[in-house]
Amino acid sequence: MRTLIADRVVHRFGSGPPVLDELGLTIGADGSSTAIMAPSGAGKTTLLSIAGGLLRPSGGEVYVRDEQGTRSSVRNHVAWRFQTTNMLGRRSTLDNTMFAALARGLSFRRAQAAAVMHLERVGLSAKQSQSARTLSGGEAQ
């Protein structure tokens, strides 16, 4: 089982006080759900952005540990699903699906193969060459 670990995470915006101060968090990938609940302004979105690899912490570290204890970057394990689709409307469905794999450093060929496989899994292989803006809201998600 892989585990996401945030170890002594600190984050500041500019020179202000820390939004997160020595935060520790461990979440196992065992199929269960985890809720992060706190008052508005407490740093939930900042924490999720750091845990998902979108934002670097000012201090501490976030990583994924596998069954053998090997550490790796969260960017290799975390996928984001935004409330809005954030797709590049003028690009094809295939291009949009490839984007995250290319950003992670996969070769074009491997990213394309993975994207084709994922589009097949969700029933969208027939729409891979279509412009992303032609997809319905559900298809885009």
Secondary structure, DSSP 8 states (H G I E B T S, - for coil): --EEEEEEEEE-STTS--SEEEEEEEEE-SS--------TTSSHHHHHHHHTTSS--SEEEEEEE-TT--EE-GGGT-----SS----TTSBHHHHHHHHHHHTT--HHHHHHHHHHHHHHTT-GGGTTSBGGGS-HHHH-
